[in-house]
Amino acid sequence: MEAYDPLDLNNQLCYPIYLCSKEIIRRYTPWLNELDLTYTQYIVMMYFWKQKRSNVKELGKMLMLDPSTLTPLLKKLENKGYLKRERSHKDERNLDVSITEKGMELRQKALSIPERMGKCIDLSEEEARTLYSLLAKVLTNVEKEMESNE
């Protein structure tokens, strides 16, 4: 084994993960352009299609997005009429976000996207579950390691 083998791209797990992420998001782009959404806006909308309402802190934690990213993103989605932001009635310091009727209508237009992406990725259901499980484990481990270093 060469001394610098650990630095070879072919020995890096992060490299194919990075490439997959980049290429998958690139593949989503034309479909999301039809909905006038960025990929990050799309994952926010998927969250709200299920949750209907949340506060910004919960949303940020779930999607691993910091407030400096989330605030302009939520403003844009509110300007498009998909979300509504308002100060919490329980605690004025918190911002509650809820999906609008227009935002719920967008869900129907987005319904074909996961199937289209599934055809592009072309994994069996079992392979997809295994990959999801492994990636979730990686994220959990990275988060634990980050927390232990804080």
FIKOLZA-1660 file (N, C-alpha, C; in steps of 0.1 Angstrom, whole numbers, plus 5000, padded with zeros to 4 digits):
% residues 150
   i   px   py   pz ch aa at
   1 5008 4988 5000  A  M  N
   1 5000 5000 5000  A  M CA
   1 5009 5012 5000  A  M  C
   2 5006 5021 4991  A  E  N
   2 5013 5034 4990  A  E CA
   2 5009 5043 5001  A  E  C
   3 5018 5052 5005  A  A  N
   3 5016 5061 5016  A  A CA
   3 5004 5070 5013  A  A  C
   4 5002 5074 5001  A  Y  N
   4 4992 5084 4997  A  Y CA
   4 4979 5077 4992  A  Y  C
   5 4978 5064 4993  A  D  N
   5 4966 5057 4988  A  D CA
   5 4953 5062 4995  A  D  C
   6 4954 5065 5008  A  P  N
   6 4941 5071 5014  A  P CA
   6 4936 5083 5007  A  P  C
   7 4945 5090 5000  A  L  N
   7 4940 5103 4993  A  L CA
   7 4936 5100 4979  A  L  C
   8 4936 5088 4974  A  D  N
   8 4932 5085 4960  A  D CA
   8 4917 5086 4960  A  D  C
   9 4911 5093 4950  A  L  N
   9 4897 5094 4949  A  L CA
   9 4890 5081 4948  A  L  C
  10 4896 5071 4942  A  N  N
  10 4890 5058 4941  A  N CA
  10 4889 5051 4955  A  N  C
  11 4895 5056 4965  A  N  N
  11 4895 5051 4979  A  N CA
  11 4886 5059 4988  A  N  C
  12 4879 5068 4982  A  Q  N
  12 4871 5078 4990  A  Q CA
  12 4856 5074 4989  A  Q  C
  13 4849 5071 5000  A  L  N
  13 4835 5069 5000  A  L CA
  13 4827 5082 4997  A  L  C
  14 4833 5093 5002  A  C  N
  14 4826 5106 5000  A  C CA
  14 4825 5110 4986  A  C  C
  15 4835 5106 4978  A  Y  N
  15 4835 5110 4964  A  Y CA
  15 4823 5105 4956  A  Y  C
  16 4820 5091 4956  A  P  N
  16 4808 5087 4948  A  P CA
  16 4795 5092 4955  A  P  C
  17 4795 5095 4968  A  I  N
  17 4783 5101 4974  A  I CA
  17 4781 5115 4969  A  I  C
  18 4792 5122 4968  A  Y  N
  18 4791 5136 4963  A  Y CA
  18 4786 5136 4948  A  Y  C
  19 4792 5127 4940  A  L  N
  19 4789 5127 4926  A  L CA
  19 4774 5123 4924  A  L  C
  20 4770 5113 4932  A  C  N
  20 4755 5109 4931  A  C CA
  20 4746 5120 4935  A  C  C
  21 4749 5127 4946  A  S  N
  21 4741 5138 4950  A  S CA
  21 4740 5149 4939  A  S  C
  22 4751 5152 4934  A  K  N
  22 4752 5163 4924  A  K CA
  22 4744 5159 4911  A  K  C
  23 4746 5146 4907  A  E  N
  23 4740 5142 4894  A  E CA
  23 4725 5139 4896  A  E  C
  24 4721 5135 4908  A  I  N
  24 4707 5133 4910  A  I CA
  24 4699 5146 4911  A  I  C
  25 4705 5156 4917  A  I  N
  25 4699 5169 4918  A  I CA
  25 4699 5175 4904  A  I  C
  26 4709 5173 4896  A  R  N
  26 4709 5178 4882  A  R CA
  26 4698 5171 4874  A  R  C
  27 4695 5159 4876  A  R  N
  27 4685 5151 4869  A  R CA
  27 4671 5156 4873  A  R  C
  28 4669 5160 4886  A  Y  N
  28 4657 5166 4891  A  Y CA
  28 4653 5179 4885  A  Y  C
  29 4664 5187 4881  A  T  N
  29 4662 5201 4878  A  T CA
  29 4652 5203 4867  A  T  C
  30 4652 5196 4855  A  P  N
  30 4641 5200 4845  A  P CA
  30 4627 5197 4850  A  P  C
  31 4625 5187 4858  A  W  N
  31 4612 5184 4863  A  W CA
  31 4608 5194 4873  A  W  C
  32 4617 5198 4882  A  L  N
  32 4614 5208 4892  A  L CA
  32 4612 5222 4885  A  L  C
  33 4619 5225 4874  A  N  N
  33 4617 5238 4867  A  N CA
  33 4603 5239 4863  A  N  C
  34 4597 5228 4859  A  E  N
  34 4582 5228 4855  A  E CA
  34 4573 5232 4866  A  E  C
  35 4578 5230 4878  A  L  N
  35 4570 5234 4890  A  L CA
  35 4575 5247 4896  A  L  C
  36 4585 5253 4890  A  D  N
  36 4591 5266 4895  A  D CA
  36 4597 5263 4909  A  D  C
  37 4604 5252 4911  A  L  N
  37 4610 5249 4924  A  L CA
  37 4625 5245 4922  A  L  C
  38 4633 5249 4932  A  T  N
  38 4646 5244 4933  A  T CA
  38 4645 5230 4940  A  T  C
  39 4656 5223 4940  A  Y  N
  39 4656 5210 4948  A  Y CA
  39 4653 5212 4963  A  Y  C
  40 4660 5222 4968  A  T  N
  40 4658 5225 4983  A  T CA
  40 4643 5229 4986  A  T  C
  41 4638 5237 4977  A  Q  N
  41 4624 5241 4978  A  Q CA
  41 4615 5228 4977  A  Q  C
  42 4618 5219 4969  A  Y  N
  42 4611 5207 4967  A  Y CA
  42 4611 5198 4980  A  Y  C
  43 4622 5197 4986  A  I  N
  43 4623 5189 4998  A  I CA
  43 4615 5196 5010  A  I  C
  44 4615 5209 5010  A  V  N
  44 4607 5216 5019  A  V CA
  44 4592 5214 5017  A  V  C
  45 4588 5214 5004  A  M  N
  45 4574 5211 5001  A  M CA
  45 4570 5197 5004  A  M  C
  46 4579 5187 5001  A  M  N
  46 4576 5173 5005  A  M CA
  46 4573 5172 5020  A  M  C
  47 4581 5179 5028  A  Y  N
  47 4579 5180 5042  A  Y CA
  47 4566 5185 5046  A  Y  C
  48 4562 5196 5040  A  F  N
  48 4549 5202 5043  A  F CA
  48 4537 5194 5037  A  F  C
  49 4539 5188 5026  A  W  N
  49 4528 5179 5021  A  W CA
  49 4524 5169 5031  A  W  C
  50 4533 5164 5039  A  K  N
  50 4530 5154 5049  A  K CA
  50 4526 5161 5062  A  K  C
  51 4534 5171 5067  A  Q  N
  51 4533 5176 5080  A  Q CA
  51 4522 5187 5081  A  Q  C
  52 4519 5194 5070  A  K  N
  52 4510 5205 5069  A  K CA
  52 4514 5218 5076  A  K  C
  53 4520 5217 5088  A  R  N
  53 4525 5228 5095  A  R CA
  53 4537 5225 5104  A  R  C
  54 4545 5234 5107  A  S  N
  54 4557 5232 5116  A  S CA
  54 4562 5245 5120  A  S  C
  55 4572 5245 5129  A  N  N
  55 4579 5257 5132  A  N CA
  55 4592 5257 5125  A  N  C
  56 4599 5268 5124  A  V  N
  56 4611 5269 5116  A  V CA
  56 4622 5260 5123  A  V  C
  57 4623 5260 5136  A  K  N
  57 4633 5252 5143  A  K CA
  57 4632 5237 5139  A  K  C
  58 4619 5232 5140  A  E  N
  58 4617 5217 5137  A  E CA
  58 4621 5214 5122  A  E  C
  59 4616 5223 5114  A  L  N
  59 4619 5221 5099  A  L CA
  59 4634 5221 5097  A  L  C
  60 4641 5231 5103  A  G  N
  60 4656 5231 5101  A  G CA
  60 4663 5219 5106  A  G  C
  61 4658 5214 5117  A  K  N
  61 4664 5202 5123  A  K CA
  61 4662 5190 5114  A  K  C
  62 4649 5188 5109  A  M  N
  62 4646 5177 5101  A  M CA
  62 4654 5177 5088  A  M  C
  63 4655 5189 5082  A  L  N
  63 4661 5190 5068  A  L CA
  63 4676 5193 5069  A  L  C
  64 4681 5195 5081  A  M  N
  64 4695 5198 5084  A  M CA
  64 4699 5211 5076  A  M  C
  65 4690 5221 5077  A  L  N
  65 4692 5234 5071  A  L CA
  65 4693 5245 5082  A  L  C
  66 4703 5253 5081  A  D  N
  66 4704 5264 5091  A  D CA
  66 4695 5276 5087  A  D  C
  67 4692 5284 5097  A  P  N
  67 4683 5295 5095  A  P CA
  67 4687 5304 5084  A  P  C
  68 4700 5306 5081  A  S  N
  68 4704 5315 5070  A  S CA
  68 4700 5310 5057  A  S  C
  69 4699 5297 5056  A  T  N
  69 4694 5290 5043  A  T CA
  69 4679 5290 5043  A  T  C
  70 4673 5286 5054  A  L  N
  70 4659 5284 5055  A  L CA
  70 4650 5296 5053  A  L  C
  71 4655 5307 5059  A  T  N
  71 4647 5320 5059  A  T CA
  71 4644 5325 5045  A  T  C
  72 4654 5327 5037  A  P  N
  72 4651 5331 5023  A  P CA
  72 4643 5321 5015  A  P  C
  73 4646 5308 5017  A  L  N
  73 4639 5298 5010  A  L CA
  73 4624 5298 5014  A  L  C
  74 4620 5299 5027  A  L  N
  74 4606 5300 5031  A  L CA
  74 4600 5313 5026  A  L  C
  75 4607 5324 5025  A  K  N
  75 4601 5336 5020  A  K CA
  75 4598 5335 5005  A  K  C
  76 4606 5328 4997  A  K  N
  76 4604 5326 4983  A  K CA
  76 4591 5317 4982  A  K  C
  77 4590 5306 4990  A  L  N
  77 4579 5297 4989  A  L CA
  77 4566 5305 4993  A  L  C
  78 4567 5314 5003  A  E  N
  78 4556 5322 5007  A  E CA
  78 4552 5331 4996  A  E  C
  79 4561 5338 4989  A  N  N
  79 4558 5347 4978  A  N CA
  79 4552 5340 4966  A  N  C
  80 4555 5327 4965  A  K  N
  80 4548 5319 4954  A  K CA
  80 4534 5314 4958  A  K  C
  81 4531 5317 4971  A  G  N
  81 4518 5313 4976  A  G CA
  81 4516 5299 4981  A  G  C
  82 4528 5292 4983  A  Y  N
  82 4527 5278 4987  A  Y CA
  82 4527 5276 5002  A  Y  C
  83 4533 5285 5009  A  L  N
  83 4535 5285 5024  A  L CA
  83 4530 5298 5030  A  L  C
  84 4527 5297 5043  A  K  N
  84 4523 5309 5050  A  K CA
  84 4532 5309 5063  A  K  C
  85 4539 5320 5066  A  R  N
  85 4547 5321 5078  A  R CA
  85 4540 5331 5087  A  R  C
  86 4540 5328 5100  A  E  N
  86 4534 5337 5110  A  E CA
  86 4541 5334 5124  A  E  C
  87 4541 5345 5132  A  R  N
  87 4547 5344 5145  A  R CA
  87 4538 5334 5153  A  R  C
  88 4545 5326 5162  A  S  N
  88 4537 5316 5170  A  S CA
  88 4529 5324 5180  A  S  C
  89 4517 5319 5182  A  H  N
  89 4508 5325 5192  A  H CA
  89 4513 5321 5206  A  H  C
  90 4520 5309 5207  A  K  N
  90 4525 5305 5220  A  K CA
  90 4537 5312 5224  A  K  C
  91 4546 5315 5215  A  D  N
  91 4559 5321 5217  A  D CA
  91 4563 5330 5205  A  D  C
  92 4562 5343 5207  A  E  N
  92 4564 5352 5196  A  E CA
  92 4578 5351 5190  A  E  C
  93 4588 5345 5197  A  R  N
  93 4601 5343 5192  A  R CA
  93 4602 5332 5181  A  R  C
  94 4592 5324 5180  A  N  N
  94 4591 5313 5171  A  N CA
  94 4583 5316 5159  A  N  C
  95 4587 5311 5147  A  L  N
  95 4579 5313 5135  A  L CA
  95 4573 5300 5131  A  L  C
  96 4560 5300 5129  A  D  N
  96 4552 5289 5125  A  D CA
  96 4550 5290 5110  A  D  C
  97 4551 5278 5103  A  V  N
  97 4549 5278 5089  A  V CA
  97 4539 5267 5086  A  V  C
  98 4530 5271 5076  A  S  N
  98 4519 5261 5072  A  S CA
  98 4518 5261 5057  A  S  C
  99 4513 5250 5052  A  I  N
  99 4511 5249 5038  A  I CA
  99 4498 5255 5034  A  I  C
 100 4497 5262 5022  A  T  N
 100 4485 5268 5018  A  T CA
 100 4477 5258 5009  A  T  C
 101 4465 5262 5005  A  E  N
 101 4458 5253 4995  A  E CA
 101 4465 5253 4982  A  E  C
 102 4471 5264 4978  A  K  N
 102 4479 5264 4965  A  K CA
 102 4491 5254 4966  A  K  C
 103 4497 5254 4978  A  G  N
 103 4508 5245 4981  A  G CA
 103 4504 5231 4980  A  G  C
 104 4492 5228 4985  A  M  N
 104 4487 5214 4985  A  M CA
 104 4484 5210 4971  A  M  C
 105 4479 5219 4963  A  E  N
 105 4476 5216 4949  A  E CA
 105 4489 5213 4941  A  E  C
 106 4500 5219 4944  A  L  N
 106 4512 5216 4938  A  L CA
 106 4517 5201 4939  A  L  C
 107 4512 5195 4950  A  R  N
 107 4516 5181 4953  A  R CA
 107 4511 5172 4941  A  R  C
 108 4500 5174 4936  A  Q  N
 108 4495 5166 4924  A  Q CA
 108 4504 5168 4912  A  Q  C
 109 4509 5180 4910  A  K  N
 109 4517 5182 4898  A  K CA
 109 4531 5175 4900  A  K  C
 110 4535 5173 4913  A  A  N
 110 4548 5167 4916  A  A CA
 110 4547 5152 4917  A  A  C
 111 4536 5147 4917  A  L  N
 111 4534 5132 4919  A  L CA
 111 4542 5123 4910  A  L  C
 112 4544 5127 4898  A  S  N
 112 4552 5118 4889  A  S CA
 112 4567 5119 4891  A  S  C
 113 4572 5129 4898  A  I  N
 113 4586 5130 4899  A  I CA
 113 4593 5118 4906  A  I  C
 114 4589 5113 4917  A  P  N
 114 4596 5102 4923  A  P CA
 114 4596 5090 4914  A  P  C
 115 4586 5087 4907  A  E  N
 115 4586 5076 4897  A  E CA
 115 4596 5078 4886  A  E  C
 116 4596 5090 4881  A  R  N
 116 4606 5094 4870  A  R CA
 116 4620 5092 4875  A  R  C
 117 4622 5097 4888  A  M  N
 117 4636 5096 4893  A  M CA
 117 4639 5081 4896  A  M  C
 118 4630 5073 4900  A  G  N
 118 4632 5059 4903  A  G CA
 118 4636 5052 4890  A  G  C
 119 4630 5055 4879  A  K  N
 119 4634 5049 4866  A  K CA
 119 4648 5053 4863  A  K  C
 120 4652 5065 4866  A  C  N
 120 4665 5070 4863  A  C CA
 120 4676 5063 4871  A  C  C
 121 4673 5061 4884  A  I  N
 121 4682 5055 4893  A  I CA
 121 4683 5040 4891  A  I  C
 122 4672 5034 4888  A  D  N
 122 4671 5020 4884  A  D CA
 122 4676 5010 4894  A  D  C
 123 4671 5011 4907  A  L  N
 123 4674 5001 4917  A  L CA
 123 4662 4993 4920  A  L  C
 124 4663 4981 4924  A  S  N
 124 4652 4973 4929  A  S CA
 124 4647 4979 4942  A  S  C
 125 4635 4976 4946  A  E  N
 125 4629 4981 4958  A  E CA
 125 4638 4977 4970  A  E  C
 126 4643 4965 4970  A  E  N
 126 4652 4960 4981  A  E CA
 126 4665 4968 4981  A  E  C
 127 4671 4970 4969  A  E  N
 127 4683 4978 4968  A  E CA
 127 4681 4992 4973  A  E  C
 128 4670 4998 4969  A  A  N
 128 4667 5012 4973  A  A CA
 128 4666 5013 4989  A  A  C
 129 4659 5003 4995  A  R  N
 129 4657 5003 5009  A  R CA
 129 4671 5001 5016  A  R  C
 130 4679 4993 5011  A  T  N
 130 4693 4990 5016  A  T CA
 130 4701 5003 5015  A  T  C
 131 4701 5009 5004  A  L  N
 131 4709 5022 5002  A  L CA
 131 4704 5032 5011  A  L  C
 132 4691 5034 5012  A  Y  N
 132 4685 5044 5021  A  Y CA
 132 4689 5041 5036  A  Y  C
 133 4689 5029 5040  A  S  N
 133 4693 5025 5053  A  S CA
 133 4708 5028 5056  A  S  C
 134 4716 5025 5046  A  L  N
 134 4730 5027 5048  A  L CA
 134 4733 5042 5048  A  L  C
 135 4727 5050 5040  A  L  N
 135 4729 5064 5040  A  L CA
 135 4724 5071 5053  A  L  C
 136 4712 5066 5058  A  A  N
 136 4707 5071 5070  A  A CA
 136 4717 5068 5082  A  A  C
 137 4723 5056 5081  A  K  N
 137 4733 5053 5091  A  K CA
 137 4745 5062 5091  A  K  C
 138 4750 5065 5079  A  V  N
 138 4761 5074 5077  A  V CA
 138 4758 5087 5083  A  V  C
 139 4746 5093 5080  A  L  N
 139 4742 5106 5085  A  L CA
 139 4741 5106 5100  A  L  C
 140 4736 5095 5106  A  T  N
 140 4735 5094 5120  A  T CA
 140 4749 5094 5127  A  T  C
 141 4758 5086 5121  A  N  N
 141 4771 5085 5126  A  N CA
 141 4779 5098 5125  A  N  C
 142 4777 5105 5114  A  V  N
 142 4784 5118 5112  A  V CA
 142 4778 5128 5122  A  V  C
 143 4765 5128 5124  A  E  N
 143 4759 5137 5134  A  E CA
 143 4764 5135 5148  A  E  C
 144 4765 5122 5152  A  K  N
 144 4770 5118 5165  A  K CA
 144 4784 5123 5167  A  K  C
 145 4792 5121 5156  A  E  N
 145 4806 5125 5157  A  E CA
 145 4808 5140 5158  A  E  C
 146 4799 5147 5151  A  M  N
 146 4800 5162 5151  A  M CA
 146 4796 5167 5165  A  M  C
 147 4785 5160 5171  A  E  N
 147 4781 5164 5184  A  E CA
 147 4791 5162 5195  A  E  C
 148 4798 5151 5193  A  S  N
 148 4809 5147 5203  A  S CA
 148 4821 5157 5202  A  S  C
 149 4822 5164 5191  A  N  N
 149 4833 5173 5189  A  N CA
 149 4830 5187 5193  A  N  C
 150 4817 5190 5196  A  E  N
 150 4813 5203 5199  A  E CA
 150 4815 5207 5214  A  E  C
% end
